[in-house]
Amino acid sequence: MNIDISNLKQYMTSNYSSTLDTFENISRDNQGNAVVSSSSQAYNFDTIVRLIFPAHKCPKSADALLIKDEIYFIEFKSGKNNSRL
């Protein structure tokens, strides 16, 4: 299946512009700590999924959707730095 990136960008702007946010905000964990520090923007895909699906049927989703020349789904992960490695 071929996806026309420009049509997808237009669709997302028309329907989900309110979900555009910074990587920093999208990457925040449940405690409010940001995983990355970046003002670059993407669509908050978790928010889009919650808008589409009822809460009791909401599937797991990537954190962010970035549309450039290609489509990227981004999942932010936090972890501990083990200096003993």
PyMOL commands that set and color helices and strands:
alter all, ss='L'
color gray80, all
select helices_A, chain A and resi 5-19+23-26+45-52+55-57
alter helices_A, ss='H'
color red, helices_A
select strands_A, chain A and resi 20-22+41-44+64-67+71-74
alter strands_A, ss='S'
color yellow, strands_A
deselect
rebuild
show_as cartoon
